[in-house]
Every structure is written in structure tokens, then in C-alpha cells.
């Protein structure tokens, strides 16, 4: 993914680790994935991490600081991995979306890395560009009833071929490119920000490869 040079200079360490996943069969749910969810939930709840200490996790602190610099209050809009951890530590389960989203959410739980996925049949990952938003740009995130107007300090991913925004980085994807049960080829990114080292990003990529192909491989039984 191309990172705008001015943005890279402003945020040293801003980068992504990529994963292409093809020949997929995404389902609503999978019995094997449900068993894995239960195991991961148990790992998280017995890890020794306390709910009140989540905000002090080194990885999550890095995402929080990046949010503040973009003008986003992370106490109101939680970093993705933090929101997942808080939910599980609070005794709840993560809502079922589909086997692809559920699989990489488990990776976020295990690694604290923010992860996003895009349907490569709807967008052009080879043309993705990470840049600063332009004041007045409109962004329609997944589940939003209508687009929001960006102020210009946000960081976004643009599909330069379609000339459309596909994500507000690193916290919300656009409706355009949303993965679904029709997705056959997905492009996943492990979202790095200043303060997040390469090792957890690479670990998250490897885990995503493992889980996605375990539960979304074409021809696999649910």
C-alpha cells in the first residue's frame, strides 16, 4: 500500500502488513470456529489482563495516542482491538458477522493488532493509498445511515482507481468493499501506527492466514 510521503514524515512508523486471501468461501458461521472462539475467550479471560488495565496495554496505548492526534476521542470511539478485549473481559461474546470477520477478530483479540479486510472483487487493493483526509470529503462507514463530512485531520485509505474512500484508518471500513458471504478474494491489512513494532503485525498476518484458510477455504465443511 502506498503511504503518502508527507503522512509518513508526520507519523514515522505508520505502515501496514498485507495479506491476500483467495479462493474463499465465507459463511455465516462454522461449528469449528465457534469452538475456537470459546478457547480464545478463555485464554483472554485467564491471561491476567484486568478490564481496568486495558487502556494501559502498550499496544493499545499506541493506537489511543494515534486516535488523539487525529482528533478522535478513544474513550468514546475505542480502538478496534480494545473494544473487542473489553467486551470479552466483561463476560460478553463478540457478535457473529461471518467466518472471515469473526476469524480476524479472534486474531485481534490474541495480538491487540487492528485488522481490516476488503472484498477485492469490489475495490482495487493495488491502488490503495494511505493519506490525510481532505476537508469536506464524505465517508460512509459500515453501518452508518448516511455519510459523515471529514475535517481533514483524519487518516484515510483511498482506492485511487475508484476515487473512493474505503476506510477511515485504522478504525472503520467503508460500505464500499465490505466483506460478506459473497466474498471470494479478500485483502487484509494489519494496521500499524507509531509505537507498534513489526513483530506483532507479522504475527497477526500469520495468524490471519491460518484462521482465514482454516474457516473460509473454498470447499471446506462448515
N, C-alpha and C positions, 0 to 999 in steps of 0.2 A: 504494500500500500504506500502510495506517495504521501509524504508528510510535507506540508508547506514549509519552506525554509525559515520564514520568519517565526512561525509557530514553534518549530524545532529549536530555534535560538532562544525563544522565550521560555520554553519548557524542556530543558535538557533531560533526556531520559524518556521523553514521550515517544512511544513506539508500540507496535502490535506484533504478535506472533500469529501466523496464519495457519489454517488447516482447511484443505479442500476435501470434501467427503462426497463421493459419488456412488451411483448405483444403490440409492437408498430406498427403503420402504418405511415410511413414517406411519405409525399407528396412533390411535388414541391412547392405548395403554398396553402394557405387557406384564404378564404374571412374573416373569423373571426380573423385570425392572422394579416391580413393587417389592419383591424380596430384597433387592439391593437397596432400595430406599430405606427400608426398615433397618438394615445393617448400618447404613451411613448415619441415619438419625441417632442410632445407639452410640456410634463412635463419637459423634459430636457431643452428645449429652453426657458422655463419660470421659471427655477429653480433659476436664478440669477447667475449661473456659467458662467463666461465670457471665450471666447476662449483663450485669452491670459493668463488666470489664471489656465488653465487645468493642466499645469505642476506642479503647487503648491498644487494641491489636495493631502491631506495627504496619501491616499491610493495609488495614482499613483506615488507619490514620493517614496514610499516603493518599488514598482515594478521597478522604474527607478534606484534606488540605487542598487538593486539586479542585474539588467542588467549590470551596470557598473562593478560590481565585477566579472561578467562572461566574461568581455571583449566585451560586446555588447553596441554600442552607441545608447541609447534610443532616440536620436534626429533623427536618421536615421531609426532604427527599433523600432517603437513605441510599448510600451506595448499594449496588445490587447484592453483592456477597454479604454485606452487613445485614440487609433486610432478611435474607434467607437464614443467616445464622440466628438472628434474633427470634425469628419465627420458630425455628426448631428448638432452640434453647428454652423458649417459652412453652414448650409442650405441644406445639401445633405441627401439622404437616404442611408440606409445600403443595399448593393446588396443582392438580394434574392438568397439563396443557396438551402435550403429545410426547411420544417417546424421544424425539430429538431434543426438545426444550427441557424435558424432565432429566434427560441424561446429562446435559451440560450444566443444569442447575446443581446436580449432585457433585460435579467437578468443582463448581464454585464453592459449595459447602466445604469440600475437602481441602481446597487450596487458598480460599479467600480471594481468588482472582475474578475480576469482572469479565464475563464472556458474552459475546453476541454472535448470532447466526443469521444468515441471509439466504433466501432462496435464489440460487444462481440462475434459475430459469426466468426470474423476473427483473434482475438487476445485472450489472456488469462489474463484478469484483475487480477485474483487471484495470478498471478505470476509477477505482475508489481513491478519493483524495481526502486527507485529514487536514482541515483548515479552520480558521476562525470564521464564525458566522458573520454575515453582513447585516448591519442594522436594517430591520424591516423584512428580512427573509421570513417565510412562513414554513412551519414544520408541523406535520401531522403525525403524532406518535401513535403507537399501537394502543387502541382503546380510547383514544381521545375523540370526543364528539365533534370537534372542529379544530382546525389548525391554530397554533399559537404564533405570535409575532416575536421573533428573536431580537435581542437588544444589540448584539454584535460582540459581546464578550464570550459567548458560548463557543465551545469547540464542536464541530460537526463533521460528519462524513458525507461527502458528496459523491454521487455517481456522475462523473464528468461526462459520460456518454449520454445518459438520460437527462442530465442537468437537473437532477432532483436530489434532495437530501434524503439519506437512508438511515441516518442515526444522529442523535444528539449524544456526543461522546462524553463519558463512557456509560451512560445511564439509561438511554431509551432509544429503541429502534423505531423506525417509521413503519407505517402500514405498508408502504411500498417495500417489497422484499421480505415480508413476514413469512416465516416457515410455517408449513401446515402439513396435513396428511397428503397433500398433492406434491410435496417437495421431493424431488428425486436427486438433486445435486445441491449441496449446501456449502457455503463459505463461512467458516467460523473464525473469529478473532479473539485472542486473549489480549485484553486491554491493559497496556502498560501506562503508567504515569510516573512522574518523578518520585523516587523513593521506593519503587517496586523493581526488584532486580530481575535479571533474565531467568534465574533458576526456577522460581515459581511459575513464570509464564510458560517455560518449556515443559515443566511438569504438568501444567494444566492442558497444554496441547496434547501431550502423550496420553493423558487420562481421557480426554475427549475422543481421541482416536479409538481408544479401547472401548469406551462405553457406547459411543455412537454406532460403531460397527457391530458391537455385541447385540444391540437392541433395535437397530434400524437397517440392518443389512437386507438387501433385496432377497426375498425368498425365505427369510427366517420365519420360524413359527412365532406367534405372539406369546 
